[in-house]
């Protein structure tokens, strides 16, 4: 098993696209990239810990590749917005691919270059690619939020993410 860590706005919205893919063992919501050990949701929201909300995916590379996960990631975010995603604003919602090792970095960098070259977006691709840092799982109430709180989750998705994905990726293969 291997891991991948992606930040793309509210972590509630980043679980479902990966959770139902073959080869995915787990998708955990949490915090990474900051300087405070074991931050809480309330602390991260203050923008003083340096952390972003992210998901840590444990996957079987024999069934789903890291490159496939990166592709799914792009389809969930606005890669042209460096300071948040949709209605979620601030550095704790910035889009980041956190890489573990040279192979993940190469795959992520190549994918980012290909996305920029595709001219799918008129603005530059500003999603950063950074070395993975310690990952701290979020509180239990944030895990699998889309299943445990479907009404609130639907309200969050209505904040622009779903419409953006439908518009920007209408011609791309659908992710279950």
C-alpha positions as CSV (number, residue, x, y, z in Angstrom):
1,X,0.0,0.0,0.0
2,X,1.1,3.6,-0.7
3,X,-0.3,7.0,0.4
4,X,-1.2,10.2,-1.4
5,X,-2.0,13.5,0.2
6,X,-4.1,16.2,-1.5
7,X,-5.5,19.5,-0.4
8,X,-8.2,21.1,-2.4
9,X,-10.4,23.2,-0.2
10,X,-12.8,21.8,2.4
11,X,-11.7,18.2,3.1
12,X,-15.3,17.2,3.4
13,X,-15.6,17.6,-0.4
14,X,-12.3,15.8,-1.2
15,X,-13.2,12.4,0.3
16,X,-16.1,11.2,-1.9
17,X,-14.3,11.3,-5.3
18,X,-11.6,9.0,-4.0
19,X,-13.5,6.9,-1.5
20,X,-15.4,4.9,-4.0
21,X,-12.5,4.1,-6.4
22,X,-11.2,0.5,-6.8
23,X,-7.9,0.0,-4.9
24,X,-8.6,2.7,-2.3
25,X,-8.1,1.3,1.2
26,X,-8.9,4.5,3.1
27,X,-9.4,8.3,2.8
28,X,-8.8,10.2,5.9
29,X,-9.6,13.9,6.4
30,X,-6.9,15.9,8.3
31,X,-4.4,18.7,8.5
32,X,-0.9,19.0,7.0
33,X,1.8,21.4,5.9
34,X,1.8,23.5,9.1
35,X,4.0,24.0,12.1
36,X,1.7,23.0,15.0
37,X,1.6,19.3,16.1
38,X,-1.9,17.8,16.5
39,X,-3.9,20.9,15.5
40,X,-7.7,21.0,16.0
41,X,-10.2,22.1,13.5
42,X,-10.8,25.3,15.5
43,X,-7.1,26.1,15.5
44,X,-6.6,25.5,11.8
45,X,-9.6,27.8,11.1
46,X,-7.7,30.7,12.7
47,X,-5.1,30.6,10.0
48,X,-2.3,30.5,12.6
49,X,-1.1,26.9,12.4
50,X,0.1,26.9,8.7
51,X,-1.9,23.8,8.0
52,X,-4.2,23.1,5.1
53,X,-7.3,20.8,5.2
54,X,-6.3,17.7,3.2
55,X,-7.1,14.1,2.6
56,X,-4.6,11.2,3.0
57,X,-5.4,8.3,0.7
58,X,-4.1,4.8,1.3
59,X,-4.2,2.9,-2.0
60,X,-3.0,-0.3,-3.7
61,X,-0.8,0.8,-6.7
62,X,-1.5,-2.5,-8.4
63,X,-5.1,-1.5,-8.7
64,X,-5.0,2.3,-9.0
65,X,-1.9,4.3,-9.8
66,X,-0.7,7.5,-8.2
67,X,-1.1,9.1,-11.7
68,X,-4.8,8.2,-11.7
69,X,-5.2,9.7,-8.3
70,X,-3.6,13.0,-9.4
71,X,-5.9,13.0,-12.4
72,X,-8.9,12.6,-10.1
73,X,-7.5,15.4,-7.9
74,X,-7.4,17.9,-10.8
75,X,-11.1,17.2,-11.5
76,X,-12.1,18.2,-8.0
77,X,-10.4,21.6,-7.7
78,X,-10.0,25.0,-9.3
79,X,-6.2,24.8,-9.9
80,X,-6.1,28.6,-10.8
81,X,-7.1,29.7,-7.3
82,X,-4.2,29.8,-4.9
83,X,-6.0,31.2,-1.8
84,X,-8.9,28.8,-1.4
85,X,-11.4,26.8,-3.2
86,X,-14.9,28.0,-4.1
87,X,-16.6,29.5,-1.0
88,X,-13.8,28.3,1.3
89,X,-11.2,31.1,1.5
90,X,-7.8,31.3,3.1
91,X,-4.5,29.5,3.2
92,X,-6.0,26.6,5.0
93,X,-8.0,25.8,1.9
94,X,-5.3,26.3,-0.7
95,X,-4.8,23.6,-3.4
96,X,-1.6,21.5,-2.8
97,X,-0.4,18.1,-3.9
98,X,1.8,16.9,-1.1
99,X,4.3,14.4,-2.5
100,X,6.3,11.6,-0.9
101,X,9.4,11.0,-2.9
102,X,10.9,11.7,-6.3
103,X,8.5,9.4,-8.2
104,X,5.4,11.1,-6.9
105,X,6.9,14.6,-7.5
106,X,7.7,13.7,-11.1
107,X,4.2,12.4,-11.7
108,X,2.6,15.5,-10.1
109,X,4.9,18.0,-11.9
110,X,4.4,16.3,-15.3
111,X,0.6,16.3,-14.8
112,X,0.6,19.9,-13.8
113,X,2.6,20.9,-16.9
114,X,0.3,18.9,-19.1
115,X,-2.8,20.6,-17.5
116,X,-1.2,24.0,-18.1
117,X,-0.3,23.1,-21.7
118,X,-3.8,21.9,-22.4
119,X,-5.1,25.5,-22.1
120,X,-8.2,24.1,-20.4
121,X,-7.9,27.1,-18.1
122,X,-7.2,30.6,-19.2
123,X,-5.4,31.4,-16.0
124,X,-2.1,29.9,-14.8
125,X,-2.2,26.6,-12.8
126,X,-1.2,27.7,-9.3
127,X,-1.7,24.5,-7.4
128,X,1.6,23.9,-5.5
129,X,3.5,20.7,-5.3
130,X,5.2,20.3,-1.9
131,X,7.0,17.7,0.1
132,X,4.7,15.8,2.4
133,X,4.8,16.9,6.0
134,X,3.3,15.2,9.1
135,X,-0.4,14.5,8.6
136,X,-2.8,14.8,11.5
137,X,-6.2,13.1,11.2
138,X,-9.1,15.5,11.8
139,X,-11.6,14.9,14.6
140,X,-14.0,12.0,14.1
141,X,-16.9,14.3,13.2
142,X,-15.1,15.2,10.0
143,X,-14.4,11.7,8.8
144,X,-16.6,10.5,5.9
145,X,-18.7,13.6,6.3
146,X,-20.5,13.1,3.0
147,X,-22.0,9.9,4.3
148,X,-22.6,10.9,7.9
149,X,-24.1,14.4,7.1
150,X,-25.5,14.3,3.6
151,X,-27.7,17.5,4.0
152,X,-24.8,19.7,5.2
153,X,-22.5,18.1,2.7
154,X,-24.9,18.9,-0.1
155,X,-25.0,22.6,1.0
156,X,-21.2,22.7,1.0
157,X,-21.1,21.2,-2.6
158,X,-23.6,23.8,-3.6
159,X,-21.0,26.5,-2.8
160,X,-19.7,26.4,-6.4
161,X,-17.6,23.3,-6.6
162,X,-20.1,21.1,-8.3
163,X,-21.0,23.7,-10.9
164,X,-17.3,24.5,-11.6
165,X,-16.5,20.8,-12.1
166,X,-19.5,20.3,-14.4
167,X,-18.5,23.3,-16.5
168,X,-14.7,22.8,-16.6
169,X,-14.6,19.0,-16.9
170,X,-17.8,18.4,-18.9
171,X,-15.8,16.7,-21.7
172,X,-13.6,14.6,-19.4
173,X,-14.3,11.1,-18.3
174,X,-16.5,11.0,-15.2
175,X,-15.2,10.0,-11.9
176,X,-17.6,7.8,-9.8
